């Protein structure tokens, strides 16, 4: 279990993570998503972005992973309930993302010893531009 209780209103800033070409290739293979905007440099040059961009769910997954590194989740996690995510801008190869995550709510569930925790995410790139926002709901062991 994490060292400290989850407290509604608490905000943490994650470390940064640079998204590389290898991340995009691995994610495409894992997800089976070889859409040209992610995989075909010549095609991507013809798009409004002018270059290949990361899959939206890749960035979302990386941001959730960055939260896990803060120690807020750890062994207290029982299961994922819901993800509600908005994709506001592209993440390009070489961009560094980080997230500001707020514990929006922690409340008991109908099962003894379990809470429902809601986390709000703002994912930004190295320029401070918001590229994604989202809400993650997780069942956790009660502290």
ROVEXVEX-806761 format. One line per 10 residues: number of its first residue (from 0); for each residue x, z, y of C-alpha. Coordinates in steps of 0.1 Angstrom, whole numbers. Layout:
NUM> X Z Y | ...
This chain:
0> 0 0 0 | 12 -6 36 | 28 24 53 | 2 28 80 | -36 26 82 | -53 -5 97 | -66 3 131 | -92 -18 149 | -79 -31 182 | -43 -31 169
10> -23 -63 177 | 9 -75 161 | 31 -104 170 | 46 -121 140 | 81 -136 136 | 85 -173 142 | 87 -200 115 | 99 -235 120 | 79 -262 102 | 102 -288 86
20> 98 -321 69 | 103 -304 35 | 73 -281 42 | 51 -311 48 | 63 -329 17 | 58 -298 -5 | 24 -291 9 | 13 -327 4 | 23 -325 -32 | 7 -291 -38
30> -26 -301 -21 | -26 -337 -31 | -30 -347 6 | -8 -377 13 | -27 -388 44 | -5 -412 64 | -5 -391 96 | 15 -366 76 | 36 -388 53 | 41 -423 69
40> 64 -423 99 | 56 -460 108 | 19 -453 107 | 22 -420 126 | 39 -439 155 | 7 -458 160 | -14 -426 164 | -20 -406 196 | 7 -381 184 | 33 -408 181
50> 49 -391 151 | 41 -373 118 | 24 -340 121 | 19 -310 98 | -13 -306 78 | -36 -282 96 | -40 -260 65 | -2 -259 61 | 1 -243 95 | -28 -220 88
60> -12 -209 55 | 21 -203 72 | 5 -182 99 | -13 -160 73 | 20 -157 55 | 37 -145 87 | 10 -118 89 | 19 -106 54 | 55 -102 66 | 44 -76 92
70> 34 -51 65 | -3 -49 75 | -15 -63 42 | 7 -57 13 | -6 -38 -18 | -38 -28 0 | -53 -63 -3 | -80 -67 -30 | -93 -102 -21 | -100 -128 5
80> -136 -130 17 | -137 -157 44 | -115 -179 66 | -129 -194 98 | -103 -216 115 | -101 -239 145 | -73 -265 149 | -66 -270 186 | -34 -291 186 | -7 -307 164
90> 23 -290 149 | 52 -315 148 | 82 -315 125 | 106 -290 141 | 80 -269 159 | 83 -232 156 | 50 -213 152 | 42 -176 155 | 9 -157 156 | -6 -129 176
100> -29 -111 152 | -55 -85 162 | -73 -62 137 | -108 -69 150 | -127 -46 126 | -122 -23 97 | -154 -10 80 | -164 4 46 | -180 -18 21 | -207 -8 -4
110> -180 -1 -29 | -163 33 -26 | -126 30 -17 | -129 -4 -2 | -129 -17 34 | -136 -51 49 | -109 -59 74 | -112 -88 100 | -81 -102 116 | -82 -126 146
120> -53 -151 149 | -39 -170 178 | -12 -194 165 | 12 -208 192 | 41 -232 191 | 75 -227 208 | 61 -238 241 | 34 -211 240 | 6 -237 234 | -22 -225 212
130> -23 -248 182 | -48 -228 160 | -71 -199 162 | -89 -182 134 | -106 -153 118 | -96 -139 83 | -117 -114 64 | -101 -95 36 | -113 -67 13 | -87 -40 13
140> -82 -6 -3 | -95 21 21 | -66 42 36
